[in-house]
Amino acid sequence: MDRHERDDVVVYHGQFLAKMVEHKDRMPTFIDDYSDIIWPNLQNGENLLIFVTHDESIFHAFDGQGR
């Protein structure tokens, strides 16, 4: 129904996940309630990467719903 199973979307998910694995060593790991952070050991010339997400699904959860 939400079209996440479309062939092009499945291929993109694979590409996205491969890229995330490639960048994982440059991102901090947040533990539990973010009180503990494991910082990456960056090499000379490497930049820290922070993965920021935005979930729009909550904004559309009740679209079209009447009371």
C-alpha positions in Angstrom: 0.0 0.0 0.0 2.8 2.5 0.8 4.9 1.3 -2.2 8.0 0.5 -0.2 8.1 -2.9 -1.9 8.4 -1.3 -5.4 11.5 -2.6 -7.3 13.1 0.8 -7.5 12.6 1.5 -3.8 14.1 -1.9 -2.8 17.2 -1.2 -5.0 17.5 2.3 -3.5 17.3 0.9 0.1 20.2 -1.5 -0.7 22.3 1.4 -2.1 21.5 3.6 0.9 22.4 0.9 3.4 25.6 0.1 1.6 26.5 3.8 1.8 25.7 4.0 5.5 28.0 1.0 6.2 30.7 2.8 4.3 30.3 5.9 6.5 29.7 4.2 9.8 33.3 4.5 11.1 33.0 8.3 10.8 29.8 8.6 12.9 29.4 8.6 16.7 27.5 5.8 18.4 24.8 6.9 20.8 24.2 4.6 23.7 20.9 4.2 25.6 19.4 7.6 26.3 22.2 9.5 24.5 24.0 9.9 27.8 27.0 7.9 26.5 28.6 8.6 23.2 31.3 6.5 21.5 33.2 9.0 19.3 34.9 7.6 16.1 38.6 7.5 15.8 39.1 9.8 12.8 42.1 9.7 10.6 43.8 12.9 9.3 41.6 14.5 6.7 38.5 12.7 7.8 35.4 14.7 8.9 32.9 13.7 11.6 29.6 12.7 10.1 26.3 13.1 12.0 23.3 11.2 10.6 20.2 13.4 10.9 16.8 11.9 10.2 13.3 13.4 9.8 10.2 11.2 9.9 7.3 12.8 8.1 5.0 9.9 8.7 3.7 11.4 12.0 2.5 14.5 10.2 0.4 12.5 7.8 -0.8 9.8 10.2 -4.4 11.0 10.4 -4.8 12.8 7.0 -8.3 12.3 5.7 -9.6 11.1 9.0 -12.9 12.6 10.2 -14.1 12.8 13.8 
